[in-house]
Amino acid sequence: MYFNKPKACDEQQQACTNQQQLIKAGKAPTAADGKAGSSSHTATAPAAAAGKPKLNPKDFMFMQLTGKTHVKLPGSINGQQFIIDGCEGCDLYVMDACAMVTVDDCKDCRILIGPTESR
């Protein structure tokens, strides 16, 4: 079975690439730098300058989504835990390695979860 990548994947991949270039240049990414709402991670300028991006818990969850397709691309989770909760009628793709994934109270959703760490 082959997986046809949704168009949203290409858009989010481009947004991630743009943000990575801004972070390397020492500039904090904004919604205007990529497509509004398509950011899969953010970092503040002082944290990025120190070499450790500040993690936003909202970047590691899909919560209360309805009728949408959402994708977390490789490199956007980096082994953190991920939460999927209260979604309805969605296509959700978690295509990065995670420490743990919790799925709760989802209805009529198609969920693809990539590799999960095991020790």
C-alpha positions in Angstrom: 0.0 0.0 0.0 1.4 3.4 -1.0 0.6 6.5 0.9 -0.3 9.5 -1.2 0.9 12.6 0.6 -1.9 15.2 1.2 -1.4 18.6 -0.3 -1.3 20.0 3.2 2.0 18.1 3.7 3.8 20.1 1.0 2.5 23.4 2.4 3.5 22.6 6.0 6.9 21.3 4.8 7.5 24.7 3.1 6.4 26.5 6.2 8.8 24.5 8.3 11.7 25.1 5.9 11.0 28.8 5.9 11.0 28.9 9.8 14.2 26.8 10.0 15.9 29.4 7.7 14.7 32.3 9.9 15.9 30.6 13.0 19.3 29.9 11.5 19.4 33.6 10.6 18.6 34.6 14.2 15.1 35.9 13.4 12.0 34.7 15.2 9.4 33.3 12.8 6.0 34.9 12.6 2.7 33.9 11.1 3.5 36.1 8.1 6.6 34.1 7.4 4.6 31.0 6.5 1.0 30.3 6.0 -1.1 31.5 8.9 -2.0 28.6 11.2 0.3 26.1 9.4 3.2 26.4 11.8 4.2 23.1 13.4 6.6 24.7 15.9 7.7 28.1 17.1 10.8 29.4 18.8 11.4 32.8 20.4 14.5 34.8 19.2 16.3 34.7 22.6 15.7 30.9 23.0 16.8 30.2 19.4 19.9 32.4 19.9 20.8 30.3 23.0 20.7 27.2 20.9 17.6 25.7 22.7 14.3 26.5 21.2 11.5 27.0 23.7 8.9 24.3 23.4 5.3 25.2 23.2 3.0 22.4 24.5 0.3 23.3 21.9 2.8 22.2 19.2 2.6 18.6 20.5 -1.2 18.1 20.4 -4.2 18.0 18.2 -7.1 19.1 20.4 -10.8 19.7 19.6 -10.4 19.7 15.8 -13.4 19.2 13.6 -13.5 18.1 9.9 -9.9 19.0 9.1 -6.7 17.4 7.9 -3.7 18.1 10.1 -0.1 16.9 9.6 3.0 16.8 11.9 5.9 16.4 9.6 9.2 14.5 10.4 11.4 16.7 12.6 8.4 18.6 14.2 8.0 16.5 17.3 11.5 15.2 17.9 10.7 12.4 20.3 8.3 14.4 22.6 5.0 12.9 23.7 2.0 13.8 21.6 -1.7 14.1 22.5 -4.8 13.7 20.3 -8.0 14.5 22.1 -11.6 15.4 21.3 -11.3 15.5 17.5 -14.2 14.7 15.2 -14.3 13.8 11.5 -10.6 14.6 10.9 -7.6 13.1 9.1 -4.7 13.3 11.5 -1.1 12.4 10.5 1.7 12.2 13.1 4.7 11.4 10.8 7.6 11.9 13.3 9.1 9.7 16.1 7.3 10.2 19.4 8.0 9.1 22.9 4.3 8.3 23.5 1.0 9.1 21.8 -2.2 9.5 23.7 -5.5 9.3 21.7 -8.7 10.0 23.6 -12.4 10.8 22.8 -12.0 11.0 19.0 -15.0 10.2 16.7 -15.0 9.4 13.0 -11.3 10.2 12.6 -8.6 8.5 10.5 -5.3 8.7 12.5 -1.9 7.7 11.2 0.8 7.5 13.9 4.5 7.1 12.9 7.2 5.4 14.9 7.0 5.4 18.7 10.1 5.0 20.9 10.5 1.8 22.9 13.1 0.9 25.5 
